[in-house]
Amino acid sequence: MITKSHQAPLSLSWAAADNNLDLSTARASAVRIDVSQNDREAPEHHHRKGQLVMALRGGVTCRVPNGMWMVPPSCGVWVPGGMRHSNIATANARLFFLFIEPGAANLPDRCCTLSLSPMVRELIIELADRSEDIEMITSLLLSALPRMRVEELHLPLTEEPRLRSIAAALVDDPSDRGTMTHWAARVAMSENSLARLVQQETGLTFGRWRQQLQLIIALRSLAAGATVQQISGDLGYESVSAFITMFKKALGTSPARYLKNLERQR
């Protein structure tokens, strides 16, 4: 029989502080994080252990040196041990942090978003509640995690200062629909030079790179409860239908169906 102790949720800022879970030699351990309006960001930090950030409610964006990763509900972002990262969550999000001892599971050596099955989500919740039978739960969890599907919900970033400045500007104002010519002028480059730089640094065209950022922002807003109309306006689309078309091409489903799937998985 599993007996829970119902561990009190921690704040998001706890993640950036030294903690006993990172020092522990347990193969896996987990905590729940309840996000408040005044505690929505964990500044850049790193852990000895690998960390899976799971969103049960709301969403969280995880930034690492070479990318920005979105964690919509029912998904998790895997951050390998030693990698510097920061987390920014939607207000009132409920998150779970799973810490995994190096070498305990066959997980990637890079950041990635994993689509988590209902069983894996429940195992993480059980582990966070410090139930009995921890070894059994840990073994099941570490066996199942490597089989979770990888989702392409990230924005490639780079240390290249001109691209970082463009990314920062688009995050601050995602409705900016400036052309390639406009952005090239802002960073004192020719249009062709900027196009080559983006392709070289990210593997994407400029248009696809910007669209990926908009997709991450859209998913984050959907997770926070915004309407499709609000999101399309915030992203600068001239019509809701244009935004829905972009969304369907990227994810293979409409925003409304995506939301229904999220609700069904909760």
LINGI-V589866 format. One record per residue. N is the residue number from 1. RES is the residue in one small letter. SS is DSSP state (2 for helix, 1 for strand, 0 for the rest). OMEGA is omega in degrees with one decimal (NA if undefined). D_FIRST is the distance of its C-alpha to the first C-alpha in Angstrom with 2 decimals. Layout:
N,RES,SS,OMEGA,D_FIRST + N,RES,SS,OMEGA,D_FIRST
//
This chain:
1,m,0,179.0,0.00 + 2,i,0,179.0,3.81 + 3,t,0,-177.4,6.43 + 4,k,0,175.1,9.90 + 5,s,0,177.8,13.16 + 6,h,0,178.2,15.38 + 7,q,0,178.6,18.00 + 8,a,0,178.6,21.47 + 9,p,0,177.7,23.28 + 10,l,1,178.0,26.13 + 11,s,0,-178.0,29.65 + 12,l,2,-178.9,31.12 + 13,s,2,176.2,33.65 + 14,w,2,-174.4,30.93 + 15,a,2,-176.3,30.83 + 16,a,2,-179.0,34.38 + 17,a,0,173.0,33.92 + 18,d,0,-178.8,32.95 + 19,n,0,-175.7,29.25 + 20,n,2,-178.6,26.92 + 21,l,2,179.6,24.81 + 22,d,2,179.3,27.96 + 23,l,2,-177.7,28.72 + 24,s,0,176.2,25.33 + 25,t,0,176.4,25.14 + 26,a,0,-178.4,21.50 + 27,r,0,178.9,21.59 + 28,a,1,176.0,20.22 + 29,s,1,-173.8,19.44 + 30,a,1,174.8,19.70 + 31,v,1,171.7,20.97 + 32,r,1,-178.8,21.86 + 33,i,1,173.2,25.54 + 34,d,1,-174.3,27.16 + 35,v,0,175.6,30.84 + 36,s,1,180.0,33.53 + 37,q,0,-175.4,37.12 + 38,n,0,-177.8,38.39 + 39,d,1,-173.1,35.95 + 40,r,0,-175.6,36.00 + 41,e,1,170.0,37.02 + 42,a,1,-175.6,35.88 + 43,p,1,-173.7,39.12 + 44,e,1,-178.8,39.57 + 45,h,1,174.8,37.44 + 46,h,0,178.9,35.66 + 47,h,0,172.6,32.66 + 48,r,0,-178.8,32.46 + 49,k,0,168.3,29.31 + 50,g,1,-177.4,29.14 + 51,q,1,170.7,27.81 + 52,l,1,178.3,26.50 + 53,v,1,-177.7,27.39 + 54,m,1,176.9,25.46 + 55,a,1,175.3,26.74 + 56,l,1,178.3,24.46 + 57,r,1,-176.1,27.37 + 58,g,0,-179.2,31.00 + 59,g,0,178.7,32.32 + 60,v,1,175.4,33.28 + 61,t,1,179.6,36.15 + 62,c,1,179.0,35.88 + 63,r,1,174.4,39.21 + 64,v,1,-174.9,39.88 + 65,p,0,-175.6,43.36 + 66,n,0,179.0,43.94 + 67,g,1,175.2,42.21 + 68,m,1,-173.3,40.50 + 69,w,1,179.8,37.13 + 70,m,1,177.5,35.70 + 71,v,1,175.0,31.98 + 72,p,0,178.2,31.75 + 73,p,0,178.4,28.54 + 74,s,0,174.9,26.02 + 75,c,1,175.8,27.75 + 76,g,1,173.7,27.66 + 77,v,1,177.4,30.47 + 78,w,1,178.1,30.10 + 79,v,1,-179.1,32.25 + 80,p,0,179.1,32.81 + 81,g,0,177.4,32.86 + 82,g,0,-177.6,36.17 + 83,m,0,178.9,37.27 + 84,r,0,-177.8,38.70 + 85,h,1,173.3,37.47 + 86,s,1,-178.6,37.35 + 87,n,1,173.1,35.27 + 88,i,1,-174.1,36.69 + 89,a,1,170.5,34.43 + 90,t,0,-179.8,35.29 + 91,a,0,177.1,35.11 + 92,n,0,174.9,31.81 + 93,a,0,170.6,29.89 + 94,r,1,-175.8,26.18 + 95,l,1,171.1,25.58 + 96,f,1,175.6,22.97 + 97,f,1,177.1,24.25 + 98,l,1,178.4,22.59 + 99,f,1,-175.7,24.24 + 100,i,1,179.1,24.45 + 101,e,0,179.0,26.09 + 102,p,0,178.0,29.39 + 103,g,0,-176.8,29.18 + 104,a,0,179.6,25.38 + 105,a,0,-178.2,25.69 + 106,n,0,-177.4,28.70 + 107,l,0,-174.7,29.60 + 108,p,0,175.7,33.18 + 109,d,0,178.2,35.50 + 110,r,0,174.7,36.67 + 111,c,0,173.9,35.40 + 112,c,1,174.8,34.17 + 113,t,1,-179.5,32.38 + 114,l,1,172.4,29.40 + 115,s,1,-170.8,28.37 + 116,l,0,178.2,24.57 + 117,s,0,176.5,22.66 + 118,p,2,-179.8,20.09 + 119,m,2,-179.6,17.35 + 120,v,2,178.7,18.73 + 121,r,2,-179.2,19.03 + 122,e,2,177.8,15.42 + 123,l,2,177.8,14.41 + 124,i,2,179.0,16.99 + 125,i,2,178.4,15.80 + 126,e,2,-179.0,12.21 + 127,l,2,179.1,14.06 + 128,a,2,-179.6,16.44 + 129,d,0,175.7,13.98 + 130,r,0,178.7,13.13 + 131,s,0,169.7,9.38 + 132,e,0,-177.7,7.80 + 133,d,0,-176.8,8.15 + 134,i,2,-178.3,11.50 + 135,e,2,178.4,13.47 + 136,m,2,179.5,11.75 + 137,i,2,-180.0,12.12 + 138,t,2,-178.9,15.58 + 139,s,2,178.1,16.69 + 140,l,2,-177.1,15.96 + 141,l,2,-177.2,17.69 + 142,l,2,175.7,20.64 + 143,s,2,-175.3,21.19 + 144,a,2,-172.8,21.35 + 145,l,2,-178.4,23.41 + 146,p,0,-179.0,26.66 + 147,r,0,-179.2,26.77 + 148,m,0,-177.3,26.97 + 149,r,1,177.0,30.45 + 150,v,1,177.8,32.88 + 151,e,1,-179.9,34.63 + 152,e,0,-177.8,38.17 + 153,l,0,-179.8,37.68 + 154,h,1,176.7,39.70 + 155,l,1,176.8,43.22 + 156,p,1,175.6,44.95 + 157,l,0,-175.8,46.54 + 158,t,0,175.5,48.98 + 159,e,0,-179.6,50.67 + 160,e,0,-169.5,53.96 + 161,p,2,-178.6,55.17 + 162,r,2,178.2,56.85 + 163,l,2,177.2,53.82 + 164,r,2,179.2,51.58 + 165,s,2,176.9,54.05 + 166,i,2,179.7,54.02 + 167,a,2,-179.9,50.21 + 168,a,2,-179.9,50.13 + 169,a,2,-180.0,52.79 + 170,l,2,175.6,50.97 + 171,v,2,179.4,47.71 + 172,d,2,-178.6,49.76 + 173,d,0,-177.0,51.56 + 174,p,0,178.1,49.89 + 175,s,0,-179.3,52.50 + 176,d,0,-178.2,55.24 + 177,r,0,-179.0,56.65 + 178,g,0,-179.8,59.20 + 179,t,0,175.4,60.66 + 180,m,2,178.1,60.61 + 181,t,2,179.1,64.14 + 182,h,2,-177.1,63.00 + 183,w,2,177.2,60.22 + 184,a,2,179.2,62.50 + 185,a,2,-178.8,65.08 + 186,r,2,-179.8,62.54 + 187,v,0,174.0,61.75 + 188,a,0,177.1,65.38 + 189,m,0,170.7,64.92 + 190,s,0,-179.5,66.45 + 191,e,2,-179.7,64.39 + 192,n,2,-179.9,64.44 + 193,s,2,178.4,63.42 + 194,l,2,179.0,60.40 + 195,a,2,179.5,59.39 + 196,r,2,-178.1,59.61 + 197,l,2,179.8,57.71 + 198,v,2,179.8,54.75 + 199,q,2,-178.6,54.62 + 200,q,2,-173.6,54.94 + 201,e,2,-173.1,52.31 + 202,t,2,-175.9,49.64 + 203,g,0,-178.4,50.45 + 204,l,0,169.1,50.89 + 205,t,0,180.0,53.95 + 206,f,2,-179.6,54.49 + 207,g,2,179.5,53.79 + 208,r,2,178.6,50.53 + 209,w,2,178.8,49.44 + 210,r,2,178.5,50.17 + 211,q,2,178.9,48.47 + 212,q,2,175.4,45.28 + 213,l,2,179.2,45.36 + 214,q,2,178.7,45.92 + 215,l,2,178.5,43.00 + 216,i,2,178.9,40.66 + 217,i,2,179.4,42.06 + 218,a,2,179.3,41.73 + 219,l,2,177.8,38.05 + 220,r,2,-179.5,37.43 + 221,s,2,176.2,39.42 + 222,l,2,179.7,37.67 + 223,a,2,-179.5,34.29 + 224,a,2,175.9,35.84 + 225,g,0,178.9,36.97 + 226,a,0,177.8,40.64 + 227,t,0,177.6,42.56 + 228,v,2,178.5,44.17 + 229,q,2,178.7,47.53 + 230,q,2,-176.0,46.75 + 231,i,2,-179.6,45.54 + 232,s,2,176.5,48.55 + 233,g,2,179.8,50.85 + 234,d,2,-178.5,49.14 + 235,l,0,173.9,49.57 + 236,g,0,178.6,53.22 + 237,y,0,-178.7,53.19 + 238,e,0,179.5,56.19 + 239,s,0,176.9,54.19 + 240,v,2,-178.3,50.65 + 241,s,2,177.8,51.33 + 242,a,2,177.7,52.25 + 243,f,2,-179.3,48.95 + 244,i,2,178.5,46.99 + 245,t,2,177.5,49.01 + 246,m,2,-177.2,48.15 + 247,f,2,-178.2,44.43 + 248,k,2,178.8,44.41 + 249,k,2,-176.6,46.36 + 250,a,2,-171.8,43.96 + 251,l,2,176.7,40.57 + 252,g,0,179.3,41.58 + 253,t,0,-180.0,40.59 + 254,s,0,176.6,41.88 + 255,p,2,-179.6,40.47 + 256,a,2,179.2,39.58 + 257,r,2,177.0,37.63 + 258,y,2,178.6,35.97 + 259,l,2,178.9,34.82 + 260,k,2,177.6,33.55 + 261,n,2,177.2,31.50 + 262,l,2,-179.3,30.01 + 263,e,2,-179.1,29.15 + 264,r,2,-176.8,27.57 + 265,q,2,-175.8,25.34 + 266,r,0,NA,24.10
//
